[in-house]
Amino acid sequence: MAKLSEQEASIFEEPYFAVVATTREDGSPQQTVVWVDYDGENVVFNTAEGRAKPKNIRRNPKVSVHVTHPEDPFKWVSVAGPAEMTTEGADDHIDKMAKKYMGVDSYPYRSDDEQRLIVRVKPEHVNSSGYDGS
């Protein structure tokens, strides 16, 4: 397993958008802009049942996440590895992300029947530019 340096991990502390790539059934890439987090070991994002990401991850758990610094596009971190999903803590996590990205205490777009999921990507490959001599 690869590990992010402290500098690389710092990009995930900011409310910078990430692009997550999963693989469709036909083998083509599917990309989505997401809010992203880091738990000290895994890159973490939140999604909901019924969306493409959970379907694709169940079929093929290999995921990549790429974050670009919004003021310097030559500063970026890209992480790839297997993803695991859970519902445990997912509602609290989306509220945490809403606070980070929107400044609100509760995620305002949740529907009554929505089942949230936390996705944790275990870094196997870490690439970056503009961090730690990269």
C-alpha positions as CSV (number, residue, x, y, z in Angstrom):
1,M,0.0,0.0,0.0
2,A,1.3,3.5,-0.9
3,K,1.1,6.4,1.6
4,L,0.5,10.0,1.0
5,S,3.1,12.4,2.3
6,E,1.9,15.1,4.8
7,Q,2.1,17.7,2.0
8,E,0.1,15.5,-0.4
9,A,-2.5,14.7,2.3
10,S,-2.9,18.5,3.0
11,I,-4.8,19.0,-0.4
12,F,-7.6,16.9,1.0
13,E,-8.0,19.2,4.0
14,E,-9.2,22.0,1.7
15,P,-12.6,22.2,0.0
16,Y,-11.1,21.4,-3.4
17,F,-13.2,19.3,-5.7
18,A,-12.0,15.9,-6.8
19,V,-12.7,13.8,-9.9
20,V,-13.4,10.1,-9.2
21,A,-13.0,7.5,-11.9
22,T,-14.7,4.1,-11.9
23,T,-15.2,1.6,-14.6
24,R,-18.5,1.0,-16.4
25,E,-19.7,-2.5,-17.3
26,D,-18.4,-2.1,-20.9
27,G,-14.9,-1.2,-19.5
28,S,-15.0,2.5,-20.3
29,P,-14.2,5.1,-17.6
30,Q,-17.0,6.9,-15.7
31,Q,-15.9,10.1,-14.0
32,T,-17.7,12.2,-11.4
33,V,-16.8,15.4,-9.5
34,V,-17.1,14.8,-5.8
35,W,-16.4,16.3,-2.4
36,V,-13.4,14.5,-0.9
37,D,-11.8,13.8,2.5
38,Y,-8.8,11.9,3.9
39,D,-8.9,9.9,7.1
40,G,-5.1,9.6,7.6
41,E,-5.0,6.4,5.6
42,N,-7.7,6.4,2.9
43,V,-9.1,8.9,0.5
44,V,-12.8,9.2,1.3
45,F,-15.9,10.4,-0.6
46,N,-19.6,10.0,-0.2
47,T,-22.2,8.9,-2.7
48,A,-25.7,7.3,-2.7
49,E,-27.2,4.0,-3.7
50,G,-28.7,4.0,-7.2
51,R,-25.9,6.1,-8.7
52,A,-23.3,4.9,-11.1
53,K,-20.3,4.9,-8.7
54,P,-21.6,2.2,-6.3
55,K,-22.7,-0.1,-9.2
56,N,-19.3,0.3,-10.9
57,I,-17.4,-0.2,-7.6
58,R,-19.2,-3.4,-6.8
59,R,-18.4,-4.8,-10.2
60,N,-14.8,-3.5,-10.2
61,P,-13.4,-1.9,-7.0
62,K,-10.4,-0.2,-8.7
63,V,-11.0,3.6,-8.3
64,S,-8.9,6.7,-8.9
65,V,-9.3,10.1,-7.3
66,H,-7.6,13.2,-8.6
67,V,-7.5,16.6,-6.9
68,T,-6.1,19.7,-8.6
69,H,-5.3,22.9,-6.6
70,P,-7.7,25.5,-7.9
71,E,-5.2,28.3,-8.0
72,D,-2.3,26.3,-9.4
73,P,-3.3,23.5,-11.8
74,F,0.3,22.2,-11.8
75,K,-0.2,21.2,-8.1
76,W,-2.2,18.0,-7.9
77,V,-2.5,14.6,-6.2
78,S,-3.8,11.5,-7.8
79,V,-4.6,8.3,-5.8
80,A,-5.6,4.9,-7.2
81,G,-6.5,1.7,-5.4
82,P,-9.3,-0.6,-4.3
83,A,-12.4,1.0,-2.8
84,E,-14.6,-0.3,0.0
85,M,-18.1,1.0,0.7
86,T,-20.2,1.1,3.8
87,T,-23.4,2.8,5.0
88,E,-22.0,3.0,8.5
89,G,-21.4,6.7,9.4
90,A,-22.4,7.8,5.9
91,D,-25.1,10.2,6.9
92,D,-22.8,11.9,9.4
93,H,-20.0,12.0,6.8
94,I,-22.1,13.8,4.1
95,D,-23.0,16.4,6.8
96,K,-19.3,16.8,7.5
97,M,-18.7,17.3,3.8
98,A,-21.6,19.8,3.6
99,K,-19.9,21.8,6.4
100,K,-16.6,21.7,4.6
101,Y,-17.8,22.6,1.1
102,M,-21.0,24.6,1.8
103,G,-20.6,26.0,5.3
104,V,-23.9,24.4,6.4
105,D,-24.5,21.9,9.3
106,S,-26.6,19.4,7.3
107,Y,-26.5,18.2,3.7
108,P,-29.5,20.0,2.2
109,Y,-30.1,17.8,-0.9
110,R,-30.8,14.5,0.9
111,S,-34.0,12.8,-0.1
112,D,-36.1,10.9,2.4
113,D,-35.4,7.5,0.8
114,E,-31.8,8.1,0.0
115,Q,-29.2,5.6,1.3
116,R,-25.8,7.3,1.7
117,L,-22.5,5.4,1.3
118,I,-19.0,6.2,2.4
119,V,-16.3,5.1,-0.1
120,R,-12.8,4.6,1.1
121,V,-10.0,4.3,-1.5
122,K,-6.9,2.5,-0.2
123,P,-3.9,4.1,-1.9
124,E,-1.9,1.6,-4.0
125,H,-0.6,4.3,-6.3
126,V,0.0,7.9,-5.4
127,N,1.2,10.5,-8.0
128,S,1.5,14.2,-7.5
129,S,3.0,17.4,-8.8
130,G,4.1,20.3,-6.7
131,Y,4.4,18.4,-3.5
132,D,7.4,17.0,-1.7
133,G,9.8,17.4,-4.5
134,S,7.6,15.8,-7.1
